[in-house]
Amino acid sequence: IDLDDRILEVEAFNNWRKNVMSSADYWMAVYQYAPNCAFARERVFKTTLGLKWQSFLHEGIAPTLPNGKQAAAQYVTSWKVTHLRSEEDLKKDRSRNINIMEKHKARGALDTRMTYYYGKELFEADKPLEAYPVLLDAASRSELEVHDRILAVQYAAMSAMRMNQFEKAIQLAHQGMQLSPNRAEFYVICGDSYLRLNQIKNSIPYYESAKNCNDPESNGQMKGAIFSHEESYNKWPRLQL
């Protein structure tokens, strides 16, 4: 974990470490990144597996063993990691990260995963015009992992909305639905876009679909590798309807 992360369930973590940790080689846990944003991240793994951290920002570990096989991931639910940075801290991070990425980009050193993150950082820095082509580029590359492709399409659709390109946003959201049919965010994008186009009747089935999507955590399931906006699954579509 990073220095701005905390495990708040200390006793539960200590019990898990003492009694459960050694029963698996690789563990995932929930990362509560923001009040309405949580997803699963790799947290504990045996150093003997030979796994390596990848990328110069947003580091991650691909669970591929030296022999080419996949490490079997286990999930822990008794504790989670909570991110403690303020909104102002996060804004500073975005500016810093974009500068770092652009230095690497100038040297031709942005791989597909970092290209996606570069587009995401641009979007979050309120630069949709710059983010849009970068995200489309990343989403079109076959080597981009599926969970990153889903988010690349989602951020591209949201960029299109910010540029008032609502037809394009709807088109991209439908591409996202093909990748992840249970992802409420794509239905909300369509509903909101049709509202902005003053096609109110067309928005209704999308909001109905959004509120019928299952948020994994609401069913006691483990969060997936992709973060979700919890309001897209409950409050937002109901308010819009």
Long-range contacts (C-beta under 8 A, 24 or more apart in sequence): 1-43, 1-81, 4-83, 4-84, 4-85, 4-89, 5-31, 5-81, 5-82, 5-83, 5-84, 6-81, 6-82, 6-84, 7-79, 7-80, 7-81, 7-82, 8-79, 8-80, 8-82, 9-78, 9-79, 9-80, 12-78, 12-79, 13-78, 13-79, 15-78, 16-76, 16-78, 16-79, 20-76, 23-74, 24-72, 24-74, 25-49, 25-71, 25-72, 26-51, 26-63, 26-71, 26-72, 26-73, 26-74, 27-73, 27-74, 27-75, 27-76, 28-73, 28-74, 28-75, 28-76, 28-222, 29-75, 29-76, 29-77, 29-79, 29-80, 29-81, 30-77, 30-80, 30-81, 30-222, 30-223, 31-80, 31-81, 31-83, 32-80, 32-81, 32-82, 32-83, 33-83, 33-227, 34-83, 36-229, 36-230, 36-231, 37-227, 37-228, 37-229, 37-230, 38-80, 38-217, 38-223, 38-227, 38-228, 39-223, 39-224, 39-225, 39-226, 39-227, 39-228, 40-75, 40-222, 40-223, 40-224, 40-225, 41-81, 41-225, 42-73, 43-76, 43-81, 44-76, 45-71, 54-113, 55-111, 55-113, 55-114, 55-117, 56-100, 56-104, 56-114, 57-97, 57-100, 57-101, 57-114, 57-117, 58-113, 58-114, 58-117, 60-113, 75-222, 77-222, 94-121, 94-124, 94-125, 95-125, 97-121, 98-122, 98-125, 112-138, 112-141, 112-143, 112-144, 113-144, 113-145, 113-148, 115-141, 116-144, 116-148, 116-151, 116-152, 119-152, 119-155, 119-156, 120-151, 120-152, 120-155, 123-155, 123-158, 123-159, 126-162, 128-158, 128-159, 128-160, 128-162, 128-163, 129-159, 129-163, 131-155, 131-156, 131-159, 132-156, 132-159, 132-160, 132-163, 135-159, 146-179, 147-224, 147-225, 147-226, 149-179, 150-176, 150-179, 150-180, 150-183, 150-226, 151-226, 153-179, 154-183, 154-185, 154-186, 154-189, 157-186, 157-189, 158-189, 161-189, 161-192, 161-193, 161-196, 164-196, 166-193, 166-194, 166-196, 166-197, 167-193, 167-197, 169-193, 170-194, 180-226, 182-213, 182-214, 183-213, 183-226, 183-228, 184-209, 184-210, 184-211, 184-213, 184-215, 184-228, 184-229, 184-232, 184-233, 184-237, 185-228, 185-229, 185-232, 187-213, 187-232, 187-237, 188-232, 188-236, 188-237, 188-240, 191-237, 191-240, 192-240, 195-240, 203-240, 204-241, 207-237, 207-238, 207-240, 207-241, 208-237, 208-241, 210-236, 210-237, 211-237, 211-238, 211-241
